[in-house]
């Protein structure tokens, strides 16, 4: 009975993967990168693998009979999905960075082990019915190679080892941590399922798989902001340089000392405002309080107290006010960028976060504020 229920669940998983893959394929042009296309390839390939395994299970009448552990077929199909699986997070973290050559380079170790397996053993495998059988035959070459293939399920090639530019990527470090965790959980569930072939492990693997798909669908549909096609910061024309009036070394030294003294006498609040306005640090999606502390040459306590004296509830509140003020100012300009581009330019990487902060600070949603500005413009013209 349990195996029949599992078969029904697998059928639901297949249909779910197929629908998600087709939807992502149909909406692949929403972002300027290839993330949705790569995710569609992964989900469609996964649905094909699930369908193949379901057909093989029915043809071989394996329902209700013990399954072999560490089967080569499972390892081969799992590795295909695993390397397609890595395409999506790599593309989100580093748009257009992943080429065919690099992707093949990531899969080279796995291909080498698989080629060695076929060359020296002709893909022959020792039947293993339990974990006890595995310990008894652990020294056999085909078992060692299958265990080697199983280890390649871990995400060894992406995310934390790759640096990324926050202005070119719509992914934040929090997203990277969550993605790494989910990938690791899927790998662990696959390993548990392959080594035990127990119904509980198979159900766990399917549930984590579906949770990952749902998470990505939610991020793509409601959260992730596309990277603007046109960069927000365009190179400004250099001002004409006028030859400086020659001064003596003593005058220069005195002037530098006076400027340094004036800088030291500035209130910390003024220094923070000047640094934030001149360097536009609030545009950095990953900006932290320690970054601001380093820029102003103070410590966390003094900077935090200064932000409170400026009338804000804390560092995050201060940054959100600066970002919202930028968005509000841009919405007042005719011919401004789209809202999602403004959110991205302001340093947000989540549409929901930007919308929520703007509404809380301004008192209305960005779209309502935009409509009011258009109405005011029409009224002025008439």
C-alpha positions, 0 to 999 in steps of 0.5 A: 500500500505504501509503495502504491501511494509513493507511486501516486506521489511520484506521478504528482511530482512528475506533473508538477515538474512538467508544469513548472518547466513549461511555465519557466520556458514560456516566460524565459524572457522576463529577465535579461539573463538566462536563469529561467531558461536554465531552470526550465531545462532542469525541471523538464529534465527532472520530469523526464527522469521521474517519468522514466523511473516510474515506467521502469519501475512498473515494467520491472514490477518492482513495487513491493519488492526490495530494491538494489542500493547504489544502482548505477542507473540512479547515479547516472540520472541523478548526476545529469539532474544535478549538473543541470540543477547547478545552472540556475543558481550560477546564472543568478549569481553571475549572469552570463558568466557560465559558459559551456566550457566552464560547465563541462569543466565542472562535470569533467571529474564525474565524466572521468570516473564514469568513463573509467567505470565503463572502460575497465568494468564494462558498467558491470555492478555487484548487486547490493541489497542492503547496507550490510552488503555494501560493507561486505563488498566495499573493496570491490572496484565497481563499488568504490567507483559508484561511491565516488560517483555518489560523492559528486552529488555535493555542490562543489562548484558554485556559489561560495567559491565564486565572487560576484558583483552586487550591481550585476547580480540580483542575488544577495548573500542571504539568497546564496546561503539559502540556495547552498543549504537547499542544494546540500539537503537535496544531495543528502536526501539523494544519498540517503535514498540511494544507499537505503532505497527506503520509502522514507528517504524517497519521500524525503527526497521528493518533498525537498525537491518540491520545496526547492521548486516552489521556493525558486518559483516564488523568488522568480514570480514575486521577489527577484528583481531583474538586473536593469538593462541600462546601468544606473551609473553612467560615466560622467564627463570630466570637468575641465581641469584648470592649472592650479595656482602655484603655492609654496610648500609651507602654504600647502602644508598649512592648508592641508593641516587646516582642512584636516583640523576642520574635518576632525571638528565636524560632527559625526552626523555631518560626516556620515551624511557627506559620506552617504551622499557623495559615495552613495553607499546606500546603493550597495545591496550588501551594505552593513553598519561595519562598512559605514563605520570603516568609511567614516573612521569611527566605531559602531557605538558612535555611528549608531548613536549618531544615526539615532540623533539624526532621527532614525530608528537605526542603521537599516531605517536610515538606509531605507529612508535614503533608498525610498527618498531616491525612488520618490525623487526619481518618480517625480521626474518625467520619463523615469525608469520602470519601478523595478529598475528604480528598486534595483538602482536604489539597492533593493534585491527584493520587490516585496521589501522595496514595496513595503518600505516605500509604503511605510515611509511615504504612506502609499504604494509606489504605483499610487505615488507614480499615478499621483505624480502623473496626475499632477503633471497633467494638471500643471499642463492644463 
